[in-house]
Amino acid sequence: MHAVRKKLMTGELHKQENKFPIFGLHAKTMVIDDSITVIGTFNLDPRSANLNTECITIIQSKNVSQKVLIGINEEFKPENSWEITNTFNPDSEVNKLKRIKTWTRKIIPKEIL
C-alpha cells in the first residue's frame, strides 16, 4: 500500500485490529474556479439517486479550496494511484467471500438483500 493511501485509510481502529483496508469509504471532491469546494458522497448511478443517505457540502472559500487542491494534487501523483498492469490488478487482493457477495448482487434483486 502506498504511503499516502496508507496514512489516509488507516486510523486507530485499524491499528487495534492490526490489519489494513484494501478499499475505504470515499467522498467525491472538486474545486471550481479555485474558490468553491464541493465534497459529497453521490455516485452517478441509480442507487445513489434512490437512497437518501447521500450528502454534499459546498464551501465558498479560496483558502479551503487551495488546501483541498494541495491534497488532490498529492493524491494524483503516480506513486499514490492504483496501478494496473499486465501482471497486477488490485482487484486480485479481494478475498473470495467478497467476490461472491459482489457477484450475487448482480443476480439477486436488491429489494431482497
PyMOL commands that set and color helices and strands:
alter all, ss='L'
color gray80, all
select helices_A, chain A and resi 3-9+12-17+46-50+62-75+78-80+90-93+96-107+110-112
alter helices_A, ss='H'
color red, helices_A
select strands_A, chain A and resi 28-32+36-40+56-60
alter strands_A, ss='S'
color yellow, strands_A
deselect
rebuild
show_as cartoon
